Amino acid sequence: MDLLWPGFLLLLLLIPLSVAGYIWVLRRRKRFTVRFSSLSLIRAALPRYSRLRRHLPFALLLAAFASLIFALVRPVTVVAVPTNQTTIMLAIDVSRSMCSTDIQPSRLIAAENAAISFIEGQKYTTHIGIVAFSGFAELIHTPTTDKQALRDAIHSLRTGRRTGIGSGILESIDAIAEIDPSVAPSVNEFSSALPPEPVPNGAFAPSIIVLLTDGASNVGILPVDAAQQALDRGIRVYTIGFGTAQGSEFPNCGDQFMGREPFGGGQQFGNGPGGNFRRGIDEETLKQIADMTGGIYYSAESGSELQSVFQSLPTNLIVKHDVMEISVGFIAIGVLLAMSAVVLSMLWHPIR
């Protein structure tokens, strides 16, 4: 349960003040009571349940007041609702390190094959989109159920310079926002729109981002800041670190994977042409992104492991989480308690 207006909880301080006032009034009345020589005679004359009758109506009134205060803070609960509108964004790293051949025939081709196999195994109602990121992020294909179009989009990937993990997350958020009006677009330094109100805890959208990378972010928005925007929109991010620990020497990516360098020209990695590219995965950040957003971090060091990772993604468990306000329940309880206090007071202490 989450609270939309938690500031109203300060009104609960009125309850102990009310109790103190009630006790003060009772003690003041004692000054005007008739004095008896023996208090034991009074106790013997009074029924056992007199104290209960005397204080229970006030206690019920306090409970009613507390219930109405909880109604003011607008408590909400998250309810999981089945949905046939599921969106999965595949955000794939296409930095030139993905040409490394420590995973045959290369990291990028192995990732493409695993992604295509994943797409083939999804339901026909599942919308899948493709985002590629290097020094910048680009929407390769909007979310669709057309598996052939997605296969063609995967095969069209080209490499670029640098690695902008945060940019890949923001581009994926924007792609989801295009088809889901309940999800706000991302916000950056060039945006004039205000950040949206964060969704209540546990209120996940029926959309996820699956981010695959073999390196560490070195350009664009910080990955954790981008993950915070995903969290504010209820979008879970599942991260995959891909590559071997030893890395490998690799040649120029070749014509097949050229064309996405936004600043022109190639870039040498490692110790020059054919340099050694080690597993430079920032696992700590990838784990933090997954933990923040409710996703899971996976590690894969081979094509077969990556296939297994894609198969283990909880895509069949994606549901829509609706936020339901339960203030009405607390109002009903408060009214019922208040009415009980009035009725009992009239029965036990009738006005004569």
C-alpha positions in Angstrom: 0.0 0.0 0.0 1.2 3.5 -0.9 0.1 6.9 0.3 -0.5 9.8 -2.2 -0.8 12.6 0.4 1.3 11.3 3.4 1.5 14.8 4.9 -2.0 14.5 6.3 -0.6 11.8 8.7 0.4 14.7 10.9 -3.3 14.9 11.8 -2.8 11.7 13.8 -1.1 13.9 16.4 -4.5 15.2 17.3 -5.4 11.8 18.7 -3.1 11.8 21.7 -4.1 15.5 22.3 -7.7 14.4 22.3 -6.9 11.6 24.8 -5.1 14.1 27.0 -8.1 16.5 26.9 -10.5 13.6 27.7 -8.4 12.7 30.8 -8.3 16.3 31.9 -12.1 16.6 31.6 -12.6 13.5 33.7 -10.2 14.6 36.4 -11.9 18.0 36.5 -15.3 16.4 37.1 -13.9 14.6 40.2 -13.6 17.9 41.9 -17.4 18.3 41.9 -18.3 14.8 43.0 -19.6 14.0 46.5 -17.0 12.6 48.8 -17.7 9.3 50.5 -16.0 7.9 53.5 -15.2 4.7 51.7 -14.4 4.3 48.1 -14.9 0.5 48.4 -18.6 1.1 48.8 -18.7 3.0 45.5 -16.8 0.3 43.6 -19.1 -2.4 45.0 -22.2 -0.5 43.9 -21.0 0.1 40.4 -21.4 -2.6 37.7 -18.3 -4.3 36.4 -18.9 -3.1 32.9 -19.4 0.6 34.0 -15.8 1.5 32.9 -16.3 -0.1 29.5 -19.6 1.7 29.0 -18.0 5.0 30.1 -14.9 4.9 27.8 -15.8 2.7 24.9 -17.8 5.4 22.9 -14.9 7.8 23.1 -12.4 5.1 22.0 -14.7 4.3 19.0 -14.8 8.0 18.2 -11.0 8.2 18.2 -10.8 5.1 16.0 -13.3 6.7 13.6 -11.2 9.9 13.5 -8.0 7.9 12.7 -9.8 6.0 9.9 -10.9 9.3 8.4 -7.4 10.6 8.5 -6.2 7.6 6.6 -8.8 8.3 4.0 -7.4 11.9 3.7 -3.8 10.6 2.9 -5.4 8.7 -0.1 -4.0 5.2 0.3 -3.7 3.2 -2.9 -3.0 -0.4 -3.7 -1.6 -2.0 -6.8 -3.7 -4.7 -8.5 -2.3 -7.0 -11.2 -4.6 -7.2 -14.2 -4.1 -9.6 -17.1 -3.5 -7.8 -20.4 -3.1 -8.8 -24.0 -1.1 -5.7 -24.8 2.5 -6.5 -23.9 5.5 -4.5 -25.2 9.1 -5.6 -25.2 11.8 -3.2 -26.3 15.1 -4.8 -27.3 17.9 -2.3 -26.7 21.0 -3.7 -28.4 24.6 -2.4 -28.0 26.1 -1.9 -31.5 29.4 -0.3 -30.5 32.3 -1.5 -32.5 33.4 -3.8 -29.6 30.5 -6.0 -30.6 32.6 -7.0 -33.6 34.9 -8.9 -31.2 35.2 -12.6 -32.2 35.7 -14.1 -28.7 32.1 -15.3 -29.3 31.9 -16.8 -32.7 31.3 -15.6 -35.4 31.2 -12.3 -33.5 29.4 -10.8 -30.5 27.0 -8.8 -32.7 26.0 -11.7 -34.9 25.6 -14.0 -31.9 23.4 -11.3 -30.3 21.4 -11.0 -33.5 20.8 -14.7 -33.7 19.7 -14.9 -30.0 17.4 -11.9 -30.5 15.7 -13.4 -33.6 15.2 -16.7 -31.7 13.7 -14.8 -28.9 11.3 -13.0 -31.2 10.2 -16.2 -32.9 9.3 -17.6 -29.5 6.9 -14.8 -28.5 3.1 -14.8 -28.7 1.6 -13.2 -31.7 0.0 -10.5 -29.5 3.3 -9.4 -28.0 4.6 -6.1 -29.5 8.4 -6.0 -29.9 10.5 -3.0 -30.8 14.2 -2.7 -31.6 16.5 0.1 -30.4 20.2 0.2 -31.3 22.7 2.3 -29.4 26.3 3.2 -29.7 27.3 6.9 -29.3 23.6 7.7 -29.8 20.5 5.7 -29.7 18.2 5.0 -32.7 14.8 3.4 -33.0 15.3 0.7 -35.6 11.7 -0.5 -35.5 8.7 0.6 -33.6 6.9 -2.1 -31.5 5.1 -4.5 -33.8 3.9 -8.1 -34.0 5.3 -8.5 -37.5 8.1 -11.0 -36.9 9.5 -10.8 -40.4 9.8 -7.0 -40.1 11.7 -7.5 -36.8 14.0 -10.0 -38.3 14.9 -7.6 -41.1 15.4 -4.9 -38.6 17.8 -7.0 -36.6 19.8 -7.9 -39.8 20.1 -4.2 -40.6 22.1 -3.3 -37.6 25.3 -1.4 -38.1 28.1 -0.5 -35.6 29.0 2.9 -34.3 31.5 4.6 -32.0 31.2 4.7 -28.2 28.5 3.2 -25.8 25.5 5.2 -24.6 23.6 2.9 -22.4 21.5 5.7 -20.9 20.5 6.9 -24.4 19.3 3.4 -25.3 17.0 3.3 -22.2 15.5 6.7 -23.0 14.9 5.9 -26.6 13.2 2.7 -25.5 11.0 4.6 -23.1 10.0 7.0 -25.9 9.1 4.1 -28.1 6.8 2.6 -25.4 5.2 6.0 -24.8 4.3 6.2 -28.5 1.9 3.3 -28.2 1.0 3.5 -24.5 -0.6 6.8 -23.5 -0.2 6.0 -19.8 3.6 6.2 -20.2 5.1 9.7 -20.4 8.0 10.3 -22.8 11.5 10.7 -21.5 12.9 14.0 -20.3 16.3 15.4 -21.2 18.0 18.8 -21.0 16.4 19.8 -24.3 12.8 18.9 -23.2 10.4 21.6 -22.2 8.0 19.1 -20.5 8.0 18.6 -16.8 9.0 15.2 -15.4 5.9 13.0 -14.7 4.7 12.2 -11.2 6.3 8.9 -10.3 4.0 5.9 -10.3 3.3 4.2 -6.9 5.7 1.5 -5.8 5.0 -1.8 -7.6 2.8 -0.2 -10.3 4.5 -1.6 -13.3 3.6 -0.9 -16.9 2.8 -3.9 -19.2 6.1 -3.1 -20.9 9.7 -4.1 -20.3 13.1 -3.1 -21.7 15.7 -5.8 -22.4 19.1 -4.1 -22.7 22.1 -6.0 -24.0 25.7 -4.5 -23.9 29.3 -5.7 -23.9 30.8 -2.6 -22.3 30.5 0.4 -20.1 28.6 3.7 -20.8 31.0 6.5 -21.9 28.7 9.0 -23.6 25.3 10.6 -23.0 23.0 10.6 -20.0 24.2 8.5 -17.0 22.6 5.0 -17.1 21.4 5.3 -13.6 19.6 8.6 -14.3 17.9 7.0 -17.3 16.9 4.0 -15.2 15.3 6.4 -12.7 13.1 7.7 -15.5 12.1 4.1 -16.3 11.4 3.5 -12.6 9.2 6.7 -12.5 7.1 5.3 -15.3 6.9 1.7 -13.9 9.0 0.2 -16.7 11.2 -2.7 -15.7 14.7 -3.0 -17.3 16.3 -6.4 -17.7 20.0 -6.0 -18.4 22.4 -8.5 -20.1 26.2 -8.3 -19.9 27.6 -10.1 -23.0 31.2 -11.1 -23.7 34.0 -13.3 -22.4 36.5 -12.4 -19.6 39.6 -12.7 -21.9 38.2 -10.8 -24.9 39.8 -11.4 -28.2 41.7 -9.7 -31.1 39.3 -8.6 -33.8 39.8 -7.0 -37.2 38.1 -4.0 -38.6 34.3 -4.5 -38.4 34.2 -4.4 -42.2 31.7 -2.9 -44.6 28.8 -5.0 -43.2 28.8 -3.2 -39.9 29.9 0.3 -40.8 27.8 3.4 -41.1 26.6 4.5 -37.7 29.6 6.6 -36.5 27.9 10.0 -35.9 31.2 11.9 -35.8 32.7 10.2 -38.8 35.7 8.0 -39.2 36.7 4.8 -37.4 37.9 4.3 -33.9 40.8 2.2 -32.8 40.3 0.1 -29.7 42.7 -1.6 -27.4 46.3 -1.2 -28.5 45.7 -0.2 -32.1 44.4 -2.1 -35.2 43.5 -5.6 -34.2 43.8 -4.7 -30.6 42.6 -6.9 -27.8 39.1 -6.2 -26.5 38.5 -7.5 -23.0 35.3 -7.9 -21.2 34.8 -4.3 -20.1 31.2 -4.8 -18.8 30.2 -2.4 -16.1 28.3 -5.1 -14.2 27.8 -3.0 -11.1 25.9 -0.4 -13.1 23.9 -3.0 -15.0 22.9 -4.7 -11.7 21.9 -1.3 -10.2 19.7 -0.5 -13.3 17.9 -3.9 -12.9 17.5 -3.6 -9.2 16.2 -0.1 -9.3 13.5 -0.9 -11.9 12.4 -4.3 -10.7 14.3 -6.2 -13.5 17.0 -8.8 -13.3 20.7 -8.7 -14.4 22.0 -11.6 -16.5 25.5 -12.5 -17.7 26.3 -14.5 -20.8 29.7 -15.5 -22.2 28.6 -17.5 -25.2 26.0 -17.6 -27.8 24.3 -20.6 -26.2 24.3 -18.8 -22.8 22.7 -15.8 -24.4 20.0 -18.0 -26.0 19.3 -19.4 -22.5 19.1 -15.9 -21.0 16.6 -14.8 -23.6 14.5 -17.9 -22.9 14.5 -17.2 -19.2 13.2 -13.7 -19.4 9.8 -13.6 -17.6 7.9 -12.4 -20.6 5.0 -14.7 -19.9 4.4 -13.1 -16.5 4.1 -9.5 -17.7 0.8 -8.1 -16.5 -0.7 -4.6 -16.2 -0.6 -3.1 -12.7 -3.5 -0.8 -12.0 -3.5 1.7 -9.1 -6.7 1.5 -7.0 -7.4 4.1 -4.4 -9.0 2.6 -1.2 -9.9 5.8 0.6 -13.6 4.9 0.3 -13.0 1.9 2.5 -11.5 3.9 5.3 -14.3 6.5 5.0 -16.9 3.7 5.4 -15.1 2.3 8.4 -14.8 5.7 10.0 -18.5 6.4 9.5 -19.4 3.0 10.9 -17.2 3.5 14.0 -18.6 7.0 14.6 -22.2 5.8 14.3 -21.4 3.0 16.8 -20.0 5.5 19.2 -23.1 7.7 19.0 -25.5 4.8 19.4 -23.7 3.2 22.3 -23.4 6.6 24.0 -27.2 7.2 23.7 -28.0 3.7 25.0 -25.6 3.7 27.9 -25.8 7.4 28.8 -29.3 8.6 27.8 -30.1 12.3 28.2 -32.7 12.6 31.0 
